[in-house]
Amino acid sequence: MPASSSSLAPNLPPLNLLKTFVVVAQTLNLTRAAELLHITQGAVSRQITGLESHLGYPLFVRQARGLTLTPRGAQLLPPIRLAMTQMGEALQRVASHPDTLRIKCPTCSMRWLLPRVIKLQNDRPDMQIELTASVAHGVDFSREHFDAAVVFGRPVESSLHAMHLFDEVLTPVCVPSLLPVRQKEARVTDLADQTLLHPTRDRRDWLLWLKTAGAQTLPSSKSQHFDTLDLAINSALQGYGVAIGDLTLIEDDLQAQRVIAPFTLCVASGATYQLLYPDNPSPALRVAIDFLNQEAQHSRARLDALLAASRQLVRTGA
């Protein structure tokens, strides 16, 4: 149940009184504070008196030569000054980019997400969307300033809203000239002279696919390791070797025949791509959620059609 406004801000004094307190505390002079606030000295004095009455303790000691902060006033000044600064910065950001959405995503998902975000922004020029790519998976909305996040991994129970985008389906990919297939389908032995491009240091994606194909060891001693799937795919696109790729992420490259998938065997790893977002999404975020949901449905339908037409799909929890 959402927290009530009273529990989030118990008996807060008016913001104008807090602003006056900060200015007076910085100047320790009512006349100078009045000049900075563009009000009379009497108004400044009344606001400080009103704030002290609201809080129930004095903030300043009045002396002949000016003001000094009481111990409580000195303790109160830093957090209030920081809060006022943060509110000012937040208001400025929103004023300059009223519909900016900040979305975090793993680097590998950029191949799918970026073209669709650009398409949405072309359709809705009033919306600003900032994508932040990260090699880390997951998001903490309480600590990270994002409106939503694409996450990769196994589905987990979460208090956040999760929208399924697509499943990871792995198969080897390479440029057409690297692994010409003369027979109906390539064989694992055809990989013996090829450089295997691994998207992870532990080689788990290749090992999973090979195990499903009936091979217990790597067919080639030549390999290169990368930190992300995207880097491995880009290397495959340049003809440096054979990568293990996700069919949805390389869909555009397959259609344009920049790469081929020479094996019919495809392995669903059990991992998925999901869009996470907190409660009460803004109207702009709701537009993005609905758009990405439609795009994901289209991607899943195209993948299902491809698998049904020419692929052998094996699902595994390994």
Residue, then its C-alpha position, 0 to 999 in steps of 0.5 A: m500500500p502506498a505511503s500517505s503524504s503525511s507519513l512521507a513528510p510529517n508536519l513539514p513547515p512551508l518551503n518559503l520559511l525554510k528558504t528564508f532560514v537558509v538565506v539568513a543562516q548563510t548571511l547572519n544578517l536580516t538586512r542582507a537576507a531581505e535584499l537577497l529574498h527581495i522582501t522587507q527586513g520585517a517580513v524576514s524577521r516574521q518568517i524566522t519567528g514563524l519557523e521557530s514557532h512551528l519547530g518549537y525551538p529557536l534557530f538563531v541567537r539575536q545579538a547586538r552585532g547580528l545573529t548566530l545559529t543555535p546548536r539546533g539551527a547549525q545542525l539543521l542547516p546542512p540537510i535543509r540546504l542540500a534538500m533545497t539545492q536538490m529540489g532546485e536541480a530537479l525542477q530545472r531538469v524537469a523544466s528543460h526536459p519535461d518528458t525525458l525517460r531514463i532507461k537502463c539496459p544491458t549492452c547486449s539488448m541495445r541491438w534490439l532496443l536502440p532501433r525501437v527507441i529511435k523509432l518511438q522518438n521519431d513518432r513522438p518528437d515530444m519525448q526524450i529517451e536516454l538509454t544507459a548501457s551497462v554490463a551489469h544486470g539488474v537495477d535498484f530504483s531506490r539508488e539509481h535514477f532510472d524510470a525503467a530498465v531492461v534486465f537479462g537473466r532468469p525470471v525472478e519474483s520482484s515487487l517491481h512490475a515486469m514485462h516479458l520481452f523475449d526469451e534467449v534462443l542461442t545458435p551459432v552465427c557468422v558471415p556467409s563466406l566464413l562457413p559455406v554450407r554445401q550440404k543441407e546443414a552444417r555439422v559441429t565438425d565444420l567448426a574445427d578450423q574456426t575461431l569461436l567467439h565467446p560472449t562470456r569468459d566462462r564459455r557457457d553459451w557455446l558449451l550449452w549449445l554444443k552439449t545440446a548438439g551432442a558434443q562434450t568438448l569445444p571443437s576448436s582450440k582457437s577462441q576469443h573471449f569478450d565481456t558482452l554478447d554484443l562485442a562477440i556479435n560485432s566481431a562475427l559481423q567483421g568475419y573474425g570467427v563464429a559467435i554464439g548469438d541470440l536469434t532475436l538480437i540478430e534478427d535484422d542482421l539475418q534478414a539483411q544476410r549480413v550473417i547466417a545461422p548455419f545450424t538448424l539447432c537452436v537452444a532456449s537457455g531459460a534466460t529472458y529479457q524483461l522490462l522492469y518499472p516501478d509503481n505509478p509510471s508517468p504518462a510518457l513511460r506508459v507510452a514507452i511501455d505500451f510501444l515496447n510491448q507491441e514491438a516485443q510481441h512482433s519479435r516473438a511472433r517472427l521468432d516463432a515463425l522462423l523456428a517453425a519453418s526451419r529450426q529445431l528448438v530445444r529448451t533447457g534449464a542448464 
